[in-house]
């Protein structure tokens, strides 16, 4: 099973939550699965980033900090600005090496990007350039809200323009008040040149492990390529156990 680069239509599309759902899905298929948050910005008083900790908890095996999150900055601002203020250059080779080491530890590795697909990262380029360096198929998380169609189509075009494979997209229902959600979904399904891999309902669960049972997911490249339907797949209940180190 290949590694994947997870990007989103914009900040707030739900990339981290979708990444965690996918990690639990892969584990439900009997795979070891690990996530990488390549670049994070925004930490709490203890120096921890919420997205990084969520991915740590969803991964099995859990990766060492330097692989799990190669770059983390304190202020919750655009990463290229945060890196400049910290006197740091985000080096793509460092992230690529983290991916290679993670691939030796897990069957499936998901690398979550920062912000949207074209967010600048510094002198070496933007998130799209990082995806090219990593060479992974891309999974696009579409935050289902007003404007999602335009954002999704522009992002799909940017992915194709870089010569990257769009493995598929995930519809993440982040706005419960969105008008005509089914009509919007149908439009996206028609116009995005890649399959829909899954639909995550709004507030399906605060726990992505439970959300993985409630969400229809399909990765054609997964061994046996099968779906998990609304918690009825017994394989989803027999995921390999994993001791996650908790950081208090």
Helices and strands as residue ranges (DSSP letters): E 4-8, H 15-28, E 33-37, E 39-41, H 50-58, H 65-68, E 71-73, H 79-85, H 92-103, E 108-116, E 120-122, E 125-126, H 127-134, E 137-143, H 148-161, E 166-172, H 181-191, E 196-200, H 208-214, E 216-217, G 234-237
